[in-house]
């Protein structure tokens, strides 16, 4: 088992909004960071997203231009899986166990015996992901929240076979990234997404019944203290990602009615209206 002092390089697999954000956090914390995606276009978008975030931080006086340059210099953007050799690998790809385990199995073959594998899954079983690998004791959940550079919370998830040393290292790594980690037992949706489902689902039920439109519901929620309304937040996360989490909990809890996916979001996903990343979701961003 490696120690936190041996973590010099972190690989992040998946260059979507979440993966790019995690890579920014890792590089900004001084770690050499490999950001991998099979699509070159995703890497280009990630580079633009990270640069834009850093420029905004510099403009606000929270970072110097030199610190920004250093952060960007520590990120290697690559579409070559063999470049993902690191002490800690964080996957942030599609919410599908088969895809995650297939990726991890390939990464096991090219990494050292002590490498830690962390999944950013927001609802899937870490135990099930780990069970498909030859080293389940070195697999844990490391669930960041969107947008990763600004949200402090990280859920550190211990799977059935996860070694205590693995979760301790992931917890310490999150601290060194400036985050607020919490230990969580592997369970559907962990803590936040299990509770947050109803924030989204009840907002959509309210809109369906005609109580108010999306914007009005969001304004009311923000007026009561929430940083972002339910519909704006779903658009930020991605309606496809948000729906996948809801479906995962619905299935995990034996199709309990309280987790039933809502038609408003299902229709948007079917039509490709995924939110900010597609230009249209509950709101229009084009």
NORURNOR-V657348 format. One record per backbone hydrogen bond with DSSP energy under -0.5 kcal/mol. CO is the residue of the C=O (numbers start at 1). NH is the residue of the N-H. Records with the same first field share a line. If there is no record, write none. Layout:
CO: NH + NH
This chain:
3: 6
4: 7
6: 8
8: 32
9: 87 + 88
10: 34
11: 13 + 90
12: 14 + 36
13: 92
16: 20
17: 21
18: 22
19: 23
20: 24
21: 25
22: 26
23: 27
24: 28
25: 29
26: 29 + 31
27: 30
32: 10
33: 35 + 76
34: 12 + 36
35: 78
36: 14
38: 40
39: 43
40: 44
41: 45
42: 46
43: 47
44: 48
45: 49
46: 50
47: 51
48: 52
49: 53
50: 54
51: 55
52: 56
53: 57
54: 58
55: 59
56: 60
57: 62 + 63
58: 61
64: 68
65: 69
66: 70
67: 71
68: 72
69: 73
70: 74
71: 74
72: 75
74: 33 + 76
75: 77
76: 35 + 78
78: 37
79: 81
80: 83
81: 84
83: 85
84: 86
87: 116
88: 11
89: 91 + 118
90: 13
91: 120
94: 96
96: 100
97: 101
98: 102
99: 103
100: 104
101: 105
102: 106
103: 107
104: 108
105: 109
106: 110
107: 110 + 111
108: 111
112: 115
114: 2
116: 89 + 118
117: 140
118: 91
119: 142
123: 189
125: 129
126: 130
127: 131
128: 132
129: 132
130: 133
133: 136
135: 138
136: 139
137: 163
138: 117
140: 119
141: 157
142: 144
143: 155
147: 150 + 151
152: 180
154: 156 + 182
155: 143 + 157
156: 158 + 184
157: 141 + 159
158: 186
159: 162
163: 166 + 167
164: 168
165: 169
166: 170
167: 171
168: 172
169: 173
170: 174
171: 175
172: 176
173: 177
174: 179
175: 178
179: 181
180: 154
182: 156
184: 158
187: 190
189: 193 + 194
191: 195
192: 196
193: 197
195: 198
196: 199 + 200
197: 201
198: 202
199: 203
200: 204
201: 205
202: 206
203: 207
204: 208
205: 209
206: 211 + 212
207: 210
213: 217
214: 218
215: 219
216: 220
217: 221
218: 222
219: 223
220: 224
221: 224 + 226
222: 225
229: 233
230: 234
231: 235
232: 236
233: 237
234: 238
235: 276 + 277
238: 242
239: 243
240: 244
241: 245
242: 246
243: 247
244: 248
245: 249
246: 250
247: 251
248: 252
249: 253
250: 255 + 256
251: 254
253: 256
256: 259
257: 260
262: 265 + 266
263: 267
264: 268
265: 269
266: 270
267: 271
268: 273
269: 272
272: 274
274: 239
275: 278 + 279 + 280
279: 285 + 286
280: 275
283: 281 + 285
